Amino acid sequence: MPGQWKPAVATKQINDCAKRDDFILSLTYHAKEQMLARDLIVGDVRHVLKTGFVYEEAVAATRQGFFKYRVEGTSPNSDGRTIRVVVIPSGGCAMKVVTVMWRDEK
């Protein structure tokens, strides 16, 4: 279980982990629904996690000791729109995707 990272450290840790062969990605039902509504696929989420940036401080997750990070970036399938992926790193090289949205959505 990682501690809370500053945005620059979170960006590096998430990008590096998403590029590894042993990367484990799980998606909540909500995240899957949000992806479907936006015509996004798992490849889009993985691309954002590999190349995107964390600009804001982490937010505590409901499980004590875990934190949510907002990773933002584009993918080849996003038509230039920025995707925001909210993830919770869960130790090792595993992450849970909580939700996926367009950054410009309210």
Buried (B, 14 or more C-beta within 10 A) or exposed (E): EBEBBEBEEBBEBBBEBBEEEEBEBEBBEEBBEBBEEBEBEBEBBBBBBBBBBBBEEBEEBEEEEBBBBBBBBBBEBBEEBBBBBBBBBBEEBBBBBBBBBBEEEE
